[in-house]
């Protein structure tokens, strides 16, 4: 078979994937940009172009600022605490402890459940009167304390973030654990011979060699936080008030509840740009750190 025939054959194999990518990715994104500068209502294909009025409306109504604020808090807390807890778990599960195979499996179990199942389970856990936390407090003799985690404006967002961390911590732990398995044992032994303490071995040998795992986990956590939708939708419906109103939830509510598809498309464009820019920033910064290490 000559080279020209091989090239044509290769293109034929790639063509179905390209068509699929074009129809279900590129064209919808272009349509979102088109609808964002229109008064499209989601039903009638005849619509008028209104320029940047949808974007201006989002800013003046305060929807954009509130959604971005909640999303950035969600992302920052989940990235910092999620990765710190996962890293600590990875160090513990990498040690020589009895039954560590069981503990590794147990740490990964929450990841296997769907977001809907997790959301409903934790909604029961957080119930102020009959939930698991309230019942536990009564069992240990603490009565008269009713903490409405999901009903309080100040705690609802953080309660949801805690659920997100619990759900995804297994994946982050496994990635860190895989990174720890690649740390050469000879380096650890050499450090011990030189008199390094456990902290110095971790600080100057293990952590630098985990740079790739840190990059992967932080990037995945950032993207997961920026596109947070499941738990605000399942557990609080964006409430109480607008305290858990993230960017993606605001897009959903504006488009499918209020039927303002033009404004929802504008918010989608902003969300898309925000996710791309922040993700690229973190990847470039963390990649530079990997090179320096």
Residue pairs with C-beta under 8 A, 6 or more apart in sequence:
1 9
29 272
32 265
32 268
32 269
32 272
33 265
33 269
35 47
35 261
35 262
35 265
36 54
36 55
36 262
36 265
36 266
36 268
36 269
37 49
37 50
37 51
37 52
37 54
37 262
37 266
38 47
38 48
38 49
38 50
38 262
38 265
39 47
39 48
39 50
39 262
40 47
40 261
40 262
40 265
41 47
41 259
41 260
41 261
41 262
42 255
42 259
42 261
47 262
50 262
54 262
54 263
54 265
54 266
55 266
55 270
57 263
58 64
58 263
58 266
58 267
58 270
59 65
63 250
63 254
63 267
64 267
64 270
66 242
66 245
67 245
67 246
67 247
67 249
67 250
67 267
68 247
68 274
70 157
70 242
70 243
70 244
70 245
70 246
70 247
71 225
71 226
71 228
71 246
71 247
71 248
71 274
73 157
74 157
74 160
74 161
74 164
74 225
74 228
74 246
75 221
75 222
75 225
75 226
75 228
75 278
76 225
77 158
77 161
78 161
78 164
78 165
78 168
78 221
78 224
78 225
79 218
79 221
79 222
79 225
81 161
81 165
82 164
82 165
82 168
82 169
82 172
82 221
83 172
83 214
83 217
83 218
83 221
85 165
85 169
86 169
86 172
86 173
86 175
86 176
86 217
87 172
87 176
87 210
89 107
89 169
89 173
89 176
90 173
90 176
90 177
90 179
90 180
91 180
91 202
91 206
92 103
93 100
93 103
93 104
93 107
93 173
93 177
94 177
94 180
94 181
97 103
104 174
104 177
107 169
107 170
107 173
107 174
108 170
108 171
108 173
108 174
109 170
110 118
110 166
110 167
110 168
110 169
110 170
111 167
111 168
111 170
111 171
113 121
113 167
115 167
115 230
115 231
115 234
116 230
116 234
118 163
118 166
118 167
118 231
119 163
119 230
119 231
119 234
119 235
120 234
122 163
122 166
122 235
123 150
123 234
123 235
124 131
124 132
125 131
125 132
125 133
126 133
126 149
126 150
126 159
126 235
127 134
128 134
128 146
128 147
128 148
128 149
128 151
129 146
133 147
133 149
134 146
134 147
137 143
137 145
147 155
148 155
149 155
149 156
149 159
150 156
150 159
150 160
150 235
150 236
150 240
151 240
152 240
153 240
153 241
153 243
154 243
156 236
156 239
156 240
156 243
156 244
157 243
157 244
159 235
160 231
160 232
160 235
160 236
160 244
163 231
163 235
164 224
164 225
164 228
164 231
168 221
168 224
171 220
172 217
172 220
172 221
175 213
175 216
175 217
176 210
176 213
176 217
178 213
179 209
179 210
179 212
179 213
180 206
180 210
182 209
183 205
183 206
183 209
183 210
187 205
187 209
188 201
188 205
188 206
191 200
191 201
191 204
191 205
192 201
196 204
196 205
208 293
209 293
211 286
211 289
211 290
211 293
212 290
214 286
215 283
215 286
215 287
215 289
215 290
218 282
218 286
219 279
219 282
219 283
219 286
222 278
222 279
222 282
223 275
223 279
226 247
226 271
226 274
226 275
226 278
226 279
227 247
227 248
227 271
227 275
228 246
228 248
228 249
229 246
229 248
229 249
229 252
232 238
232 244
232 245
232 246
232 249
233 249
233 252
235 244
236 243
236 244
238 244
238 245
238 249
238 250
238 253
245 253
247 267
247 270
247 271
247 274
248 271
250 267
251 264
251 267
251 268
251 271
252 264
254 260
254 263
254 264
254 267
255 261
255 264
255 265
